Amino acid sequence: MSDGTSFTIGIEEEYLLVDAETFQLSDAPDEMLGAARDALGDQVAPEFLRCQIEVGTKVCAGISEARQDLSHLRREIARIAGEFGLKPIAAACHPTADWTEQTHRDRDRYNDLERDLAAIGRRMMICGMHVHVGIPDNDDRIDLMNQAKYFLPHLLALSASSPFWQGEDTGLASYRVGVFDNLPRTGLPPRLDGWGDYRRSVDTIVATGMIEDASKIWWDLRPSESFPTLETRICDVMPRLDDTLAVAALIQCIHGMLSRLKDSNQRWRIYENFLIDENRWRAQRYGCDEGLIDLGQGAVKPMHLLVDELMDLVAREAEIFDCQGAIARLRDIVREGNSATRQRAVHARARAEGADDAQAMNAVIRSLTEEFLAGGDA
C-alpha cells in the first residue's frame, strides 16, 4: 500500500427516535421523513421499524471528511426531529422500550422481511454502525476479510452501547448482538478461498429463491453488495461522535495495515472462527472491562494493552490516512468507559440520588439524547 487513495471510507448509522418529553420510543411521522429527505437527499433513509432512521455519509477520503459529513447529518436529524417533538439517540438499544409495541413500516421490502423473519424480525429494535472501506479488487476484499475478522471482537468491545433491554440490566455490554444473532446468515464470516468461492456460495442460496441477493447476508464483516467495499457491521451505534470516528478510523487503518503486510508478502494469521467467537462473546458480555484473549499468546490481556498494541500496529496507516487524533481517542474510550459503562454509571448515580428505577432509566435516555450532539463539530 503506497498511499491511502483506495481506502475510502463511508459510515452508516441507525438512530432511535424518542419523545422529547417522555424519552419513550416514538414513530417517525411520514412528514418528518419527507423533511429529512428534502434536507439530506439519499443520505437518509427509513428503517424497518417506524421508530428508526438511518443516515449514511458520502464516500469520504478519510476521517476528517467523514467527521464533517457525519456531524452535519447528526445536526440535521436532531433539528428536524425537534420540529416534530422528537429527539434521536445513537444507542444500540432503547433502555426501556417493549419490542412488542413497535410496528414496522408498511413497504414491500419490510413486509417481506416481517413475513420471512416472523417474531425474530419484529424483535429487531436495535441499531448498529456500519463502516465501508473501499477495496477495489474482488479477491483482495475476500483476502482481507479472512484476516480482518480477528479484530471484530475488539471493535465490538469498544463500541458496545446496549446494556439495558426492556427496563432490565442484561449483564451484557452489547445486548444488540444477541438479538441480531437470532437472524439467519449472521455472525463471523466463513473462511473463503477467494471471490469465486464467495460468489459460488452466495449464488447457491440466491438460486433457491431464499434471498434475492447478497444484501441479505448479514455477517459481521462482508463484501458490500452495492459498492466495492468491505463493510464492517459488528459495531453498536455509539452516542458520541468522537467515539464513532475513532472506531471507524481504526477499521480503515486495520484494512490498510493488512494490505501493507500483503505487499510485503506477509499476512495476519487466520484463526478458526471457534477461537474468534470466544473473543466475540467476551466483547458482547464485558465490553472493555475484562479483556480479550490474545490468540497468539494464548492469554487474556486487558483492553488497554490490546488497544496500545493495535495503535502501534496501525501507526503508519494513521499517519497515511491523517487520522492520528481519531486513533488516539481509542485510549480515552478504554479509560473513560464505552457507552455501556457510561449508561450504567448514569443509572447508578440517579439511584444513589434517590430516583426510582423508572426515573433512573429516564436519566440514562436523557444522557443519550445529550451525547448525540456532544463532541466533534456536532
VOBA-1610 file (N, C-alpha, C; in pm, whole numbers, padded with zeros to 5 digits, always signed):
BEGIN
Met+00086-00120+00000Met+00000+00000+00000Met+00088+00123+00000Ser+00091+00194-00109Ser+00178+00312-00119Ser+00111+00439-00072Asp-00020+00445-00075Asp-00092+00563-00025Asp-00232+00520+00014Gly-00314+00618+00055Gly-00447+00584+00105Gly-00558+00606+00005Thr-00525+00622-00124Thr-00627+00665-00218Thr-00737+00561-00237Ser-00707+00432-00225Ser-00809+00331-00249Ser-00888+00295-00123Phe-00843+00344-00007Phe-00908+00306+00119Phe-01005+00415+00164Thr-01098+00449+00074Thr-01201+00546+00109Thr-01287+00489+00221Ile-01363+00577+00285Ile-01443+00534+00400Ile-01582+00595+00392Gly-01679+00518+00435Gly-01816+00566+00448Gly-01876+00509+00576Ile-01957+00586+00644Ile-02014+00546+00773Ile-02166+00554+00765Glu-02232+00446+00806Glu-02378+00443+00819Glu-02413+00429+00967Glu-02512+00506+01011Glu-02558+00497+01150Glu-02710+00483+01152Glu-02759+00401+01243Glu-02902+00386+01267Glu-02936+00451+01401Tyr-03043+00531+01404Tyr-03084+00601+01525Tyr-03225+00558+01566Leu-03249+00567+01696Leu-03383+00553+01751Leu-03438+00692+01781Leu-03568+00707+01770Leu-03634+00835+01795Leu-03718+00826+01921Val-03701+00923+02009Val-03775+00924+02135Val-03853+01054+02149Asp-03961+01047+02224Asp-04039+01166+02257Asp-03952+01261+02338Ala-03951+01388+02301Ala-03863+01485+02366Ala-03897+01508+02513Glu-04018+01477+02554Glu-04059+01498+02692Glu-04052+01371+02776Thr-04102+01260+02721Thr-04110+01137+02800Thr-03990+01045+02779Phe-03915+01066+02671Phe-03799+00984+02633Phe-03838+00842+02593Gln-03965+00818+02568Gln-04007+00687+02521Gln-04000+00680+02368Leu-03982+00560+02315Leu-03975+00545+02170Leu-04098+00603+02103Ser-04076+00664+01988Ser-04187+00725+01914Ser-04166+00703+01765Asp-04273+00676+01692Asp-04263+00658+01549Asp-04229+00789+01480Ala-04150+00780+01374Ala-04121+00897+01292Ala-04236+00917+01194Pro-04307+01030+01200Pro-04416+01051+01104Pro-04361+01065+00963Asp-04443+01034+00865Asp-04401+01044+00726Asp-04355+01185+00692Glu-04418+01284+00756Glu-04379+01423+00729Glu-04235+01450+00772Met-04195+01388+00882Met-04056+01405+00926Met-03959+01342+00828Leu-03992+01221+00781Leu-03905+01156+00684Leu-03896+01239+00556Gly-04008+01298+00516Gly-04007+01384+00399Gly-03918+01505+00417Ala-03927+01567+00534Ala-03842+01682+00563Ala-03695+01643+00565Ala-03666+01526+00619Ala-03528+01479+00622Ala-03477+01453+00481Arg-03561+01394+00398Arg-03523+01370+00259Arg-03497+01501+00185Asp-03582+01601+00211Asp-03563+01731+00147Asp-03430+01792+00186Ala-03391+01774+00312Ala-03268+01836+00361Ala-03143+01755+00327Leu-03155+01622+00324Leu-03036+01537+00316Leu-03035+01444+00196Gly-03140+01444+00118Gly-03142+01360-00001Gly-03131+01213+00033Asp-03054+01140-00048Asp-03044+00996-00026Asp-02945+00959+00083Gln-02900+01058+00161Gln-02816+01027+00276Gln-02898+00989+00398Val-03028+00991+00386Val-03116+00949+00495Val-03218+00851+00441Ala-03255+00753+00523Ala-03349+00651+00479Ala-03429+00601+00598Pro-03551+00556+00576Pro-03626+00490+00683Pro-03563+00356+00714Glu-03596+00302+00831Glu-03550+00168+00867Glu-03672+00077+00884Phe-03646-00048+00919Phe-03751-00148+00929Phe-03861-00104+01027Leu-03821-00061+01147Leu-03919-00015+01245Leu-03947+00133+01225Arg-04068+00173+01257Arg-04109+00312+01236Arg-04040+00408+01333Cys-03982+00354+01440Cys-03914+00438+01538Cys-03766+00458+01504Gln-03723+00412+01386Gln-03583+00419+01348Gln-03564+00505+01224Ile-03439+00553+01210Ile-03400+00624+01089Ile-03252+00598+01067Glu-03211+00596+00942Glu-03071+00565+00909Glu-03010+00679+00828Val-02883+00708+00854Val-02809+00805+00775Val-02680+00741+00725Gly-02627+00797+00618Gly-02500+00748+00566Gly-02420+00862+00507Thr-02292+00864+00537Thr-02206+00967+00479Thr-02187+00941+00330Lys-02135+01038+00264Lys-02089+01018+00127Lys-01958+00939+00130Val-01907+00903+00015Val-01775+00840+00009Val-01672+00944+00050Cys-01596+00914+00155Cys-01503+01011+00212Cys-01359+00963+00195Ala-01270+01057+00169Ala-01129+01022+00154Ala-01069+00979+00286Gly-01119+01033+00396Gly-01063+01000+00526Gly-01155+01046+00638Ile-01106+01035+00761Ile-01187+01063+00878Ile-01221+01211+00891Ser-01132+01298+00850Ser-01162+01441+00858Ser-01286+01476+00776Glu-01292+01423+00655Glu-01408+01446+00570Glu-01532+01377+00626Ala-01513+01256+00680Ala-01626+01184+00739Ala-01680+01259+00861Arg-01591+01320+00940Arg-01635+01399+01055Arg-01728+01511+01013Gln-01689+01585+00912Gln-01772+01697+00867Gln-01909+01648+00820Asp-01908+01541+00743Asp-02034+01491+00686Asp-02124+01435+00796Leu-02068+01351+00883Leu-02150+01289+00987Leu-02197+01391+01089Ser-02114+01491+01120Ser-02158+01599+01208Ser-02280+01669+01150His-02273+01698+01020His-02386+01763+00953His-02510+01677+00957Leu-02495+01548+00932Leu-02610+01457+00933Leu-02674+01452+01071Arg-02592+01443+01174Arg-02648+01437+01311Arg-02719+01568+01346Arg-02658+01679+01311Arg-02723+01808+01342Arg-02858+01820+01273Glu-02861+01782+01146Glu-02985+01797+01071Glu-03094+01702+01121Ile-03057+01579+01152Ile-03156+01485+01206Ile-03210+01536+01339Ala-03122+01588+01424Ala-03167+01641+01553Ala-03259+01762+01533Arg-03224+01848+01439Arg-03306+01967+01413Arg-03443+01929+01361Ile-03446+01841+01262Ile-03574+01803+01201Ile-03659+01724+01300Ala-03597+01633+01373Ala-03674+01558+01474Ala-03734+01652+01577Gly-03658+01755+01616Gly-03707+01851+01714Gly-03832+01923+01668Glu-03845+01945+01539Glu-03965+02011+01486Glu-04090+01926+01503Phe-04069+01796+01528Phe-04182+01704+01547Phe-04189+01652+01690Gly-04122+01723+01782Gly-04127+01685+01922Gly-04048+01560+01956Leu-03948+01529+01875Leu-03870+01408+01892Leu-03723+01441+01913Lys-03648+01345+01967Lys-03503+01353+01978Lys-03443+01220+01930Pro-03331+01225+01860Pro-03265+01100+01821Pro-03165+01056+01928Ile-03148+00926+01940Ile-03041+00871+02024Ile-02962+00772+01940Ala-02831+00773+01960Ala-02741+00680+01890Ala-02695+00575+01990Ala-02787+00488+02029Ala-02759+00375+02117Ala-02818+00251+02053Ala-02754+00138+02074Ala-02794+00016+02003Ala-02928-00038+02050Cys-02967-00009+02174Cys-03098-00049+02226Cys-03156+00065+02309His-03286+00084+02302His-03354+00175+02393His-03363+00105+02529Pro-03327+00172+02638Pro-03319+00103+02767Pro-03448+00043+02819Thr-03564+00098+02781Thr-03688+00052+02843Thr-03796+00006+02747Ala-03784+00034+02618Ala-03894+00008+02524Ala-03926-00140+02512Asp-04052-00169+02484Asp-04101-00305+02465Asp-04113-00330+02315Trp-04041-00430+02266Trp-04041-00454+02121Trp-04178-00494+02069Thr-04262-00552+02154Thr-04393-00597+02108Thr-04485-00479+02075Glu-04449-00361+02122Glu-04531-00243+02097Glu-04488-00165+01973Gln-04381-00210+01905Gln-04330-00139+01789Gln-04387-00198+01661Thr-04397-00114+01558Thr-04451-00157+01429Thr-04350-00128+01318His-04353-00211+01215His-04262-00190+01102His-04332-00106+00995Arg-04252-00052+00908Arg-04307+00032+00801Arg-04378-00053+00698Asp-04487-00002+00648Asp-04570-00075+00553Asp-04516-00050+00411Arg-04408-00121+00382Arg-04349-00117+00249Arg-04320-00261+00207Asp-04316-00284+00077Asp-04300-00421+00029Asp-04176-00487+00088Arg-04064-00414+00088Arg-03940-00473+00137Arg-03952-00513+00283Tyr-04011-00424+00363Tyr-04023-00451+00507Tyr-04132-00555+00535Asn-04236-00555+00454Asn-04338-00658+00470Asn-04281-00797+00440Asp-04195-00803+00339Asp-04130-00930+00308Asp-04040-00975+00422Leu-03966-00881+00480Leu-03880-00914+00594Leu-03963-00964+00712Glu-04074-00896+00739Glu-04159-00937+00851Glu-04215-01077+00828Arg-04250-01106+00705Arg-04303-01239+00674Arg-04194-01345+00687Asp-04076-01315+00636Asp-03968-01414+00634Asp-03910-01439+00773Leu-03899-01333+00853Leu-03828-01344+00981Leu-03921-01362+01100Ala-04051-01338+01081Ala-04151-01360+01186Ala-04114-01285+01314Ala-04133-01346+01429Ala-04111-01278+01556Ala-03967-01236+01575Ile-03874-01312+01516Ile-03733-01275+01526Ile-03710-01139+01462Gly-03774-01116+01348Gly-03761-00986+01283Gly-03827-00874+01362Arg-03940-00903+01425Arg-04010-00799+01500Arg-03932-00756+01624Arg-03841-00840+01670Arg-03758-00805+01787Arg-03642-00713+01751Met-03626-00678+01624Met-03507-00607+01579Met-03510-00458+01615Met-03537-00431+01740Met-03539-00294+01791Met-03396-00254+01833Ile-03306-00263+01735Ile-03164-00245+01762Ile-03103-00158+01653Cys-02991-00094+01685Cys-02925-00004+01591Cys-02775-00030+01590Gly-02717-00031+01472Gly-02575-00053+01458Gly-02508+00058+01379Met-02377+00048+01371Met-02296+00135+01286Met-02224+00045+01185His-02228+00083+01059His-02161+00007+00953His-02055+00097+00890Val-01937+00043+00872Val-01826+00119+00814Val-01780+00051+00686His-01785+00124+00576His-01739+00075+00446His-01597+00127+00421Val-01508+00038+00379Val-01373+00077+00338Val-01355+00033+00193Gly-01315+00125+00109Gly-01301+00097-00033Gly-01180+00008-00063Ile-01208-00109-00122Ile-01103-00203-00165Ile-01145-00251-00303Pro-01090-00195-00409Pro-01144-00218-00543Pro-01137-00362-00592Asp-01030-00436-00559Asp-01013-00569-00614Asp-01098-00671-00540Asn-01172-00754-00614Asn-01262-00850-00552Asn-01188-00950-00464Asp-01083-01011-00516Asp-01010-01111-00437Asp-00942-01048-00316Asp-00896-00923-00329Asp-00837-00855-00213Asp-00939-00839-00102Arg-01064-00811-00138Arg-01167-00794-00036Arg-01186-00922+00043Ile-01188-01035-00025Ile-01206-01162+00045Ile-01083-01194+00128Asp-00965-01170+00073Asp-00842-01199+00147Asp-00834-01115+00274Leu-00866-00987+00265Leu-00862-00900+00383Leu-00975-00936+00480Met-01089-00978+00430Met-01198-01019+00519Met-01156-01138+00604Asn-01088-01236+00541Asn-01040-01353+00616Asn-00949-01313+00731Gln-00866-01211+00710Gln-00771-01170+00812Gln-00832-01072+00912Ala-00911-00975+00863Ala-00961-00867+00948Ala-01063-00914+01051Lys-01125-01029+01029Lys-01227-01074+01126Lys-01165-01101+01263Tyr-01033-01120+01271Tyr-00967-01136+01400Tyr-00996-01018+01492Phe-01009-00899+01432Phe-01021-00776+01510Phe-01166-00737+01540Leu-01262-00812+01490Leu-01402-00776+01512Leu-01440-00771+01660Pro-01396-00864+01745Pro-01430-00852+01887Pro-01374-00725+01951His-01257-00681+01909His-01200-00557+01963His-01292-00439+01929Leu-01343-00437+01806Leu-01432-00328+01763Leu-01563-00331+01841Leu-01617-00451+01865Leu-01740-00462+01942Leu-01720-00415+02085Ala-01609-00454+02146Ala-01582-00414+02284Ala-01576-00262+02297Leu-01514-00195+02202Leu-01501-00050+02207Leu-01634+00020+02182Ser-01720-00040+02099Ser-01842+00029+02057Ser-01965-00005+02139Ala-01959-00105+02226Ala-02079-00158+02293Ala-02161-00049+02361Ser-02291-00046+02330Ser-02376+00061+02383Ser-02516+00011+02419Ser-02530-00119+02449Ser-02665-00171+02474Ser-02669-00263+02595Pro-02651-00205+02716Pro-02655-00287+02837Pro-02796-00315+02888Phe-02894-00231+02849Phe-03030-00243+02901Phe-03126-00291+02791Trp-03227-00366+02832Trp-03329-00415+02738Trp-03460-00428+02814Gln-03561-00356+02769Gln-03696-00362+02829Gln-03693-00336+02979Gly-03612-00238+03019Gly-03608-00195+03158Gly-03521-00278+03249Glu-03448-00373+03194Glu-03362-00459+03275Glu-03216-00443+03234Asp-03127-00452+03335Asp-02985-00460+03306Asp-02956-00603+03262Thr-02913-00622+03139Thr-02895-00755+03082Thr-02768-00824+03133Gly-02678-00746+03195Gly-02549-00801+03232Gly-02451-00803+03116Leu-02498-00766+02997Leu-02414-00763+02877Leu-02377-00620+02842Ala-02267-00605+02773Ala-02230-00473+02721Ala-02302-00446+02590Ser-02324-00552+02510Ser-02395-00538+02383Ser-02505-00642+02374Tyr-02623-00606+02421Tyr-02738-00695+02405Tyr-02781-00702+02258Arg-02754-00595+02184Arg-02789-00592+02042Arg-02736-00712+01966Val-02612-00750+01993Val-02552-00861+01920Val-02631-00990+01944Gly-02675-01010+02068Gly-02754-01129+02098Gly-02885-01131+02023Val-02948-01014+02007Val-03073-01006+01931Val-03045-01033+01783Phe-02943-00970+01731Phe-02914-00981+01588Phe-02874-01123+01549Asp-02806-01192+01639Asp-02760-01327+01608Asp-02873-01426+01588Asn-02996-01390+01624Asn-03110-01478+01600Asn-03149-01482+01453Leu-03104-01384+01376Leu-03133-01383+01234Leu-03047-01486+01162Pro-03091-01532+01045Pro-03006-01622+00966Pro-02891-01544+00903Arg-02785-01615+00866Arg-02674-01559+00789Arg-02608-01442+00861Thr-02587-01459+00993Thr-02521-01357+01073Thr-02395-01416+01136Gly-02328-01335+01217Gly-02209-01380+01287Gly-02083-01361+01205Leu-01977-01429+01244Leu-01849-01418+01175Leu-01860-01474+01033Pro-01793-01412+00938Pro-01792-01469+00803Pro-01708-01596+00799Pro-01743-01689+00711Pro-01662-01810+00697Pro-01529-01777+00628Arg-01435-01868+00641Arg-01311-01852+00566Arg-01336-01893+00421Leu-01300-01807+00329Leu-01327-01828+00188Leu-01196-01824+00109Asp-01193-01896-00003Asp-01070-01908-00082Asp-01053-01799-00186Gly-01151-01714-00200Gly-01140-01606-00298Gly-01278-01560-00341Trp-01279-01463-00432Trp-01406-01407-00478Trp-01494-01513-00543Gly-01433-01601-00620Gly-01510-01706-00684Gly-01578-01797-00583Asp-01508-01830-00477Asp-01564-01913-00371Asp-01682-01842-00306Tyr-01665-01712-00280Tyr-01772-01632-00220Tyr-01895-01630-00311Arg-01874-01601-00440Arg-01988-01589-00530Arg-02058-01724-00549Arg-01983-01833-00553Arg-02049-01964-00567Arg-02139-01992-00447Ser-02091-01956-00329Ser-02172-01979-00209Ser-02298-01893-00211Val-02280-01765-00242Val-02396-01675-00246Val-02494-01718-00355Asp-02442-01748-00473Asp-02530-01780-00585Asp-02608-01908-00560Thr-02552-02000-00483Thr-02624-02122-00449Thr-02752-02091-00373Ile-02742-01996-00275Ile-02860-01960-00197Ile-02956-01876-00280Val-02902-01784-00360Val-02988-01699-00442Val-03068-01785-00541Ala-03003-01888-00596Ala-03069-01972-00695Ala-03189-02046-00637Thr-03190-02069-00507Thr-03304-02136-00444Thr-03424-02044-00426Gly-03401-01913-00441Gly-03508-01817-00418Gly-03523-01777-00273Met-03432-01825-00185Met-03442-01791-00043Met-03408-01644-00018Ile-03311-01591-00093Ile-03276-01449-00086Ile-03260-01399-00229Glu-03278-01267-00247Glu-03267-01214-00383Glu-03124-01175-00419Asp-03044-01143-00317Asp-02905-01107-00345Asp-02826-01110-00215Ala-02697-01074-00223Ala-02607-01085-00108Ala-02635-00982+00000Ser-02723-00885-00025Ser-02755-00788+00080Ser-02828-00854+00196Lys-02879-00975+00177Lys-02947-01048+00285Lys-02849-01139+00361Ile-02720-01125+00332Ile-02618-01193+00411Ile-02566-01091+00510Trp-02591-01114+00639Trp-02569-01012+00741Trp-02451-01044+00832Trp-02343-01093+00773Trp-02224-01122+00853Trp-02171-00996+00922Asp-02090-01017+01026Asp-02026-00905+01096Asp-01932-00827+01005Leu-01885-00892+00901Leu-01795-00829+00804Leu-01825-00895+00671Arg-01855-00814+00570Arg-01896-00873+00443Arg-01854-00784+00326Pro-01839-00842+00209Pro-01827-00758+00089Pro-01962-00692+00063Ser-01960-00564+00041Ser-02086-00495+00012Ser-02144-00543-00120Glu-02274-00556-00126Glu-02342-00592-00250Glu-02347-00473-00345Ser-02345-00351-00291Ser-02368-00232-00374Ser-02242-00155-00410Phe-02134-00173-00332Phe-02014-00093-00351Phe-01890-00182-00348Pro-01778-00137-00405Pro-01653-00214-00397Pro-01584-00192-00262Thr-01652-00235-00157Thr-01605-00209-00021Thr-01615-00335+00063Leu-01538-00335+00172Leu-01562-00427+00282Leu-01644-00352+00386Glu-01753-00411+00429Glu-01845-00346+00521Glu-01837-00412+00659Thr-01788-00338+00757Thr-01780-00386+00894Thr-01911-00353+00964Arg-01980-00457+01016Arg-02116-00441+01066Arg-02131-00481+01213Ile-02023-00518+01279Ile-02034-00572+01414Ile-02062-00465+01519Cys-02034-00340+01491Cys-02035-00235+01594Cys-02177-00195+01634Asp-02198-00175+01764Asp-02312-00099+01812Asp-02297+00045+01763Val-02409+00111+01736Val-02401+00255+01712Val-02362+00322+01843Met-02284+00430+01834Met-02227+00494+01954Met-02282+00634+01972Pro-02315+00670+02096Pro-02374+00802+02122Pro-02280+00917+02086Arg-02152+00905+02117Arg-02058+01014+02098Arg-01996+01009+01959Leu-02001+01122+01891Leu-01943+01131+01757Leu-01794+01098+01758Asp-01720+01148+01855Asp-01576+01124+01859Asp-01545+00975+01871Asp-01626+00901+01946Asp-01605+00757+01959Asp-01633+00687+01827Thr-01740+00729+01761Thr-01773+00673+01630Thr-01657+00689+01533Leu-01601+00808+01528Leu-01493+00837+01435Leu-01366+00762+01472Ala-01342+00744+01602Ala-01224+00670+01646Ala-01232+00525+01599Val-01346+00461+01618Val-01361+00321+01578Val-01359+00309+01426Ala-01424+00403+01357Ala-01421+00400+01210Ala-01279+00417+01158Ala-01203+00506+01218Ala-01063+00525+01177Ala-00982+00399+01200Leu-01007+00330+01311Leu-00937+00205+01339Leu-00969+00101+01232Ile-01093+00093+01191Ile-01131-00003+01087Ile-01057+00027+00957Gln-01056+00154+00917Gln-00985+00193+00796Gln-00837+00156+00807Cys-00777+00185+00922Cys-00634+00160+00940Cys-00602+00011+00944Ile-00690-00070+01003Ile-00667-00215+01005Ile-00662-00269+00863His-00756-00228+00779His-00755-00274+00640His-00628-00228+00569Gly-00588-00104+00596Gly-00465-00054+00534Gly-00343-00131+00581Met-00338-00160+00711Met-00225-00235+00766Met-00216-00374+00706Leu-00329-00443+00694Leu-00328-00578+00637Leu-00286-00575+00490Ser-00327-00472+00419Ser-00286-00458+00280Ser-00135-00433+00271Arg-00083-00355+00362Arg+00063-00330+00364Arg+00139-00459+00389Leu+00090-00540+00481Leu+00155-00669+00505Leu+00154-00754+00379Lys+00042-00753+00309Lys+00032-00832+00186Lys+00134-00786+00083Asp+00153-00655+00073Asp+00251-00601-00021Asp+00392-00649+00010Ser+00415-00685+00136Ser+00547-00733+00179Ser+00552-00886+00190Asn+00455-00952+00125Asn+00445-01098+00130Asn+00430-01150+00273Gln+00357-01076+00354Gln+00325-01118+00489Gln+00173-01118+00503Arg+00125-01173+00613Arg-00018-01170+00637Arg-00046-01195+00785Trp-00164-01156+00828Trp-00209-01184+00963Trp-00251-01331+00971Arg-00217-01393+01080Arg-00255-01534+01095Arg-00407-01547+01097Ile-00459-01645+01025Ile-00603-01667+01020Ile-00640-01774+01122Tyr-00721-01735+01219Tyr-00764-01825+01325Tyr-00903-01880+01294Glu-00931-01996+01349Glu-01063-02056+01333Glu-01169-01968+01398Asn-01287-01969+01338Asn-01398-01891+01393Asn-01429-01930+01538Phe-01408-02057+01570Phe-01433-02104+01707Phe-01356-02019+01808Leu-01230-01986+01776Leu-01148-01907+01868Leu-01188-01760+01867Ile-01212-01706+01749Ile-01252-01565+01742Ile-01388-01545+01808Asp-01475-01644+01795Asp-01607-01636+01858Asp-01598-01627+02011Glu-01496-01688+02068Glu-01479-01677+02213Glu-01453-01533+02253Asn-01369-01464+02175Asn-01346-01322+02200Asn-01470-01239+02169Arg-01544-01278+02065Arg-01667-01207+02031Arg-01764-01212+02149Trp-01775-01330+02213Trp-01861-01342+02329Trp-01811-01256+02445Arg-01680-01256+02469Arg-01626-01174+02577Arg-01654-01026+02553Ala-01643-00982+02429Ala-01673-00843+02397Ala-01820-00813+02417Gln-01906-00905+02374Gln-02050-00889+02393Gln-02087-00883+02540Arg-02024-00967+02619Arg-02056-00978+02761Arg-01996-00865+02843Tyr-01866-00839+02823Tyr-01793-00750+02913Tyr-01752-00616+02852Gly-01765-00598+02721Gly-01716-00476+02662Gly-01566-00464+02681Cys-01524-00351+02737Cys-01381-00326+02760Cys-01335-00369+02900Asp-01424-00424+02981Asp-01394-00439+03124Asp-01306-00558+03159Glu-01317-00668+03085Glu-01248-00791+03125Glu-01143-00839+03026Gly-01118-00764+02921Gly-01013-00801+02827Gly-01055-00910+02730Leu-00967-00937+02635Leu-00988-01039+02533Leu-00868-01133+02530Ile-00886-01246+02465Ile-00777-01341+02452Ile-00682-01295+02341Asp-00555-01284+02373Asp-00453-01268+02271Asp-00427-01408+02217Leu-00481-01438+02100Leu-00476-01574+02048Leu-00333-01616+02014Gly-00247-01521+01985Gly-00108-01554+01959Gly-00036-01597+02085Gln-00066-01530+02197Gln-00001-01562+02323Gln-00079-01661+02408Gly-00206-01683+02372Gly-00286-01778+02447Gly-00318-01733+02588Ala-00343-01601+02605Ala-00371-01547+02738Ala-00466-01428+02724Val-00549-01408+02828Val-00636-01292+02831Val-00553-01169+02866Lys-00572-01062+02787Lys-00500-00937+02812Lys-00601-00824+02827Pro-00575-00729+02915Pro-00669-00618+02934Pro-00678-00530+02810Met-00793-00464+02795Met-00817-00386+02674Met-00718-00274+02657His-00670-00215+02764His-00578-00102+02746His-00449-00148+02679Leu-00404-00271+02710Leu-00284-00323+02644Leu-00314-00361+02499Leu-00429-00421+02476Leu-00466-00458+02340Leu-00481-00335+02251Val-00539-00228+02305Val-00555-00105+02228Val-00419-00041+02200Asp-00331-00042+02299Asp-00196+00010+02276Asp-00127-00066+02163Glu-00141-00199+02164Glu-00079-00280+02059Glu-00142-00252+01923Leu-00275-00237+01921Leu-00342-00204+01796Leu-00295-00070+01741Met-00282+00027+01829Met-00238+00160+01785Met-00097+00154+01729Asp-00012+00072+01787Asp+00124+00054+01733Asp+00119-00013+01597Leu+00032-00113+01583Leu+00021-00186+01457Leu-00020-00095+01341Val-00108-00001+01369Val-00165+00083+01261Val-00107+00224+01261Ala+00002+00247+01334Ala+00057+00382+01344Ala+00093+00439+01207Arg+00151+00355+01122Arg+00187+00402+00989Arg+00063+00441+00909Glu-00040+00358+00916Glu-00164+00389+00844Glu-00233+00513+00900Ala-00228+00531+01031Ala-00287+00651+01090Ala-00222+00777+01035Glu-00093+00769+01010Glu-00023+00884+00951Glu-00062+00901+00804Ile-00067+00790+00730Ile-00102+00798+00588Ile-00243+00851+00570Phe-00336+00803+00654Phe-00476+00844+00643Phe-00505+00972+00721Asp-00405+01028+00786Asp-00418+01153+00861Asp-00530+01145+00964Cys-00526+01039+01046Cys-00630+01021+01148Cys-00569+00991+01284Gln-00450+01045+01311Gln-00383+01018+01439Gln-00468+01061+01557Gly-00535+01175+01545Gly-00618+01224+01655Gly-00733+01131+01685Ala-00798+01081+01579Ala-00909+00989+01599Ala-00860+00858+01661Ile-00747+00808+01615Ile-00692+00685+01671Ile-00654+00703+01817Ala-00601+00818+01852Ala-00563+00844+01991Ala-00684+00839+02084Arg-00802+00870+02030Arg-00925+00868+02109Arg-00957+00728+02162Leu-00903+00624+02100Leu-00931+00488+02145Leu-00889+00468+02291Arg-00777+00527+02330Arg-00734+00514+02469Arg-00835+00579+02563Asp-00896+00689+02520Asp-00996+00756+02604Asp-01119+00668+02622Ile-01159+00595+02518Ile-01275+00507+02530Ile-01249+00402+02638Val-01129+00343+02637Val-01098+00242+02736Val-01089+00303+02875Arg-01029+00421+02886Arg-01011+00483+03018Arg-01143+00534+03074Glu-01224+00601+02992Glu-01348+00661+03039Glu-01464+00563+03040Gly-01451+00455+02966Gly-01559+00358+02953Gly-01635+00376+02823Asn-01675+00265+02762Asn-01761+00275+02644Asn-01901+00317+02687Ser-01993+00325+02592Ser-02126+00374+02624Ser-02198+00284+02724Ala-02180+00153+02714Ala-02246+00063+02809Ala-02204+00095+02951Thr-02075+00118+02971Thr-02025+00153+03104Thr-02082+00286+03151Arg-02087+00383+03062Arg-02138+00516+03100Arg-02287+00510+03132Gln-02363+00434+03054Gln-02507+00423+03082Gln-02532+00364+03220Arg-02458+00260+03254Arg-02474+00201+03388Arg-02436+00300+03497Ala-02334+00381+03471Ala-02292+00479+03570Ala-02399+00585+03591Val-02464+00630+03482Val-02573+00728+03494Val-02688+00668+03575His-02722+00544+03546His-02831+00478+03619His-02798+00466+03767Ala-02675+00422+03798Ala-02636+00404+03938Ala-02634+00537+04012Arg-02588+00642+03946Arg-02582+00773+04009Arg-02722+00825+04039Ala-02813+00806+03943Ala-02951+00852+03965Ala-03016+00777+04082Arg-02993+00646+04090Arg-03049+00570+04201Arg-02989+00614+04334Ala-02859+00644+04334Ala-02794+00689+04457Ala-02847+00824+04504Glu-02898+00903+04407Glu-02952+01035+04441Glu-03101+01029+04474Gly-03158+00908+04481Gly-03296+00893+04526Gly-03398+00864+04418Ala-03356+00852+04293Ala-03451+00822+04186Ala-03497+00677+04195Asp-03622+00651+04156Asp-03664+00513+04144Asp-03611+00459+04011Asp-03636+00331+03983Asp-03575+00269+03866Asp-03622+00334+03736Ala-03751+00366+03727Ala-03803+00429+03605Ala-03739+00566+03584Gln-03725+00641+03691Gln-03661+00772+03680Gln-03514+00758+03643Ala-03448+00658+03697Ala-03307+00636+03665Ala-03290+00597+03518Met-03381+00516+03467Met-03375+00479+03325Met-03398+00602+03237Asn-03490+00689+03278Asn-03511+00812+03202Asn-03387+00900+03204Ala-03314+00898+03316Ala-03188+00973+03322Ala-03088+00918+03221Val-03087+00786+03203Val-02998+00725+03104Val-03036+00773+02964Ile-03165+00769+02933Ile-03208+00809+02799Ile-03180+00957+02776Arg-03204+01039+02879Arg-03174+01181+02866Arg-03026+01203+02834Ser-02940+01127+02900Ser-02797+01141+02875Ser-02762+01101+02732Leu-02833+01003+02677Leu-02808+00962+02539Leu-02850+01071+02441Thr-02960+01140+02468Thr-03001+01250+02379Thr-02898+01363+02385Glu-02839+01384+02501Glu-02739+01491+02515Glu-02609+01455+02445Glu-02570+01328+02452Glu-02445+01286+02389Glu-02454+01286+02237Phe-02574+01281+02183Phe-02591+01272+02038Phe-02524+01389+01967Leu-02528+01506+02026Leu-02469+01624+01963Leu-02345+01673+02038Ala-02291+01590+02125Ala-02173+01631+02200Ala-02046+01588+02127Gly-01943+01670+02139Gly-01813+01634+02083Gly-01803+01664+01935Gly-01683+01664+01889Gly-01658+01690+01747Gly-01714+01824+01706Asp-01768+01828+01585Asp-01828+01951+01531Asp-01979+01947+01539Ala-02033+01839+01600Ala-02180+01825+01601Ala-02245+01925+01691
//
